[in-house]
Amino acid sequence: MACAWTIKDNVFDNDTITEDGVNYSLYIQNSYNGYVNTSVLAGSGGHDKSISSFAYATGALGPWYQSSTNMIDQGSVTNAALAGLYHYTTQTSQIKEANTALDIGLHYVAVDGNGNPLDYDGDGLPDYFEDRNGNGVTDTGETNWQDPNDLGLKVWITEPKNNSNIP
């Protein structure tokens, strides 16, 4: 039987977690979570971080940036881009996760000094918007977040018909 729920890379801070039901552990898979003054979910696959206190910092998009370093690079993948979080951050410094080990916890889109989502190529489209799956690579259906000249679909006419009008 396949699990219906996967709970990973989250921080539970001073929470009360109740697990109940017949065979609930067959439906819930969990691992790589952070627990601040909270009991670990039953049946954990391990790799959890349990601590008694945690410091947050207020940043451009909210009060839940990580000031403590306990959850940094402790997530379920060694490359945050594999989780679609290349253009996101947990830090007030706004440094992108990029290809680093995934941080556990809430991620905000990385922003500039004015609170605008980062736009590496300056084309007016935020990086996270151009790279829709968040893997840091330009894939089919995406524009290149590192190239201001990539405006999307390109059509190359290699052999026009005789007497055709080409704009």
Secondary structure as GFF3:
##gff-version 3
##sequence-region A 1 167
A	DSSP	beta_strand	5	8	.	.	.	ID=ss1
A	DSSP	beta_strand	11	13	.	.	.	ID=ss2
A	DSSP	three_ten_helix	24	26	.	.	.	ID=ss3
A	DSSP	beta_strand	28	31	.	.	.	ID=ss4
A	DSSP	beta_strand	34	36	.	.	.	ID=ss5
A	DSSP	beta_strand	49	51	.	.	.	ID=ss6
A	DSSP	beta_strand	56	59	.	.	.	ID=ss7
A	DSSP	beta_strand	62	66	.	.	.	ID=ss8
A	DSSP	three_ten_helix	80	83	.	.	.	ID=ss9
A	DSSP	beta_strand	88	89	.	.	.	ID=ss10
A	DSSP	beta_strand	108	109	.	.	.	ID=ss11
A	DSSP	alpha_helix	127	130	.	.	.	ID=ss12
###
